Amino acid sequence: MHRKFEEIGFDVGGSTYGLFSGEAEWDAHGDVVAIELEATRVDVAPLKLDAGDLVRERIALRKHYGSAFLEETDRLVKLHARKWFLFQGLSDALQDVFAEDVQGEQEAIRADASARRSVGR
């Protein structure tokens, strides 16, 4: 399921920060798996945050630097940490904003699968 969003922020300590716009993708379980953020400048490409890519990147950094890799000052580690926490914060906010849409979509998928199983009997 894909949804476009505008001016979504995320909660930190009871206050909402940021105004992000873009598009998000959910998996069949209702989890955000990808977020594409629009840049504030026209000449900059959108930022693509993919959960699978972020996990693979995190694993590679941990293998390279060890278990305390987030304490490293390397530019790639800092960039990864920013993207990781941005993805987490925005995915939580998006799941809250689109909860009813996602639930409705999941129910429709389950009903369709159930109907197909009934026809196959």
N, C-alpha and C positions, 0 to 999 in steps of 0.2 A: 504494500500500500504506500502510495506517495501523497504527500501533502505539502503545499506551498505555505509559507508563513512569513509574516511581516512584523517587525518590531517586537520580537520575543526576547525577554531577558531571563536571567536565572537568579534564584534566591540564594543569598549568602547571609546567614545570620538574621533572617527575617526581613531583609530588604532586597529588592530586585535591582539587578545591575545589567547594563548592556541593552542595546537595541539591535538585534540581529534579524536579518531577513534571508530567505533562501528556500530550500526544499529539503524535506526529510523523507527517509524510507524506513518502513517498519517491516519486520519479518512476520511469519505466520503466528508466532507466539505473542506478538504485540510489543516487541522490543525494537527500539530505534537501532538500525544497523548502519545507516549512512546519513550524513548531513552535508549539504553543499551550501556554503555561506556566500552571499553576494559581497563583493568588495565595496568599500566606500568610494573608491575611485574607479572611473570607467576603464582606465588602461591597465587594470590589474585583474588577473584571472580569479574566478571563484575559488574559495578554499574548500577542498573536499576532505571530509573526515569520515573515514570508513572504519568501522569497528574491527573488522578482520585485519586490515592493514595496520591499524594502531597496535593491535595485540602482537602481530608479527614483529613490528618495529621494537616494541617493548621487550620481547624475548631476545632479539638480537642485541639490544643495548645491555640487557642484563648478562647475557653470555660474555659480552666483550668487557664490561666494567665490573661485573660481580653483583652481588645482592644489594649493595649500597649504591647502585648506579645513579640514582636520583640526586645524590650528593655531589656528583661530578660537575665540574664547571664547563665541560665541553659544550659548544654551541648546539650540537645535534641533540644532546641530552636535554638542554633547556627548551629547545624547540619542541621536542617530543612531549615534555611535561606540559607545556602550554596547550598543545593540541589535545592531549589526553584529558586534562581537566576541563577544557572548553567543551569537548565532546560529552563528558559526563554531565556537566551542568546543563548544557542545552538539551541533551536527551531526556533528562529528568523533567525539565520544563515543558518540552514538547509532549511527553507522555501525559503530563497533567492537562495541557491545553486540548489535546486531541483524544482524550480518554474515551469519550462517547463514540467518536468516529471509529477508533480502533476496535472497541468492543463490538460495535455493530458489524464491522467488516469481518471480525473473527466469527461471530455468530452466523453470518451469511456463508462463510467458508465451511463451517461445521455442518450447517443445514444442507449445503450442496453435496458435501461428502457423504452425509447420511442418506440423502436421496439416491445417490449413485450406488451405494451399497444395497439399498432396498431393491433397486431395479435389477441388480445383478443376482439376486436370490432366486 
